[in-house]
Amino acid sequence: MSFSAKALQYGYPVRGGATITPNDSTNFDTSRAILVDVAGNVKVTYVDGTEDTVALAASIWHPMCVNRIYSTGTTATGIHVGY
């Protein structure tokens, strides 16, 4: 499903997820949210292609539509994405 089709569904809760190993060159399916087990910085690429580093608190879902989490620049651990 394309991002534009998914965008209509983003008001709904997370319905599934995956544990992510940060990688500087690999994209994954666009997330609806990110959760980290240990707080820290997470470097991401948003669906519009922009990159950013954000500080995330642990154990809460952060609504973010991203398709890459980098190993370089990421200090948070136990990273999960929700779909």
ABEGO torsion letter per residue (X at the ends): XBAAAAAAAAABBBABBBBBBBBAABBBBBBABBBBABBEBBBBBBAAGBBBBBBBBBGBBBBBBBABBBABGBABBGBBBBX
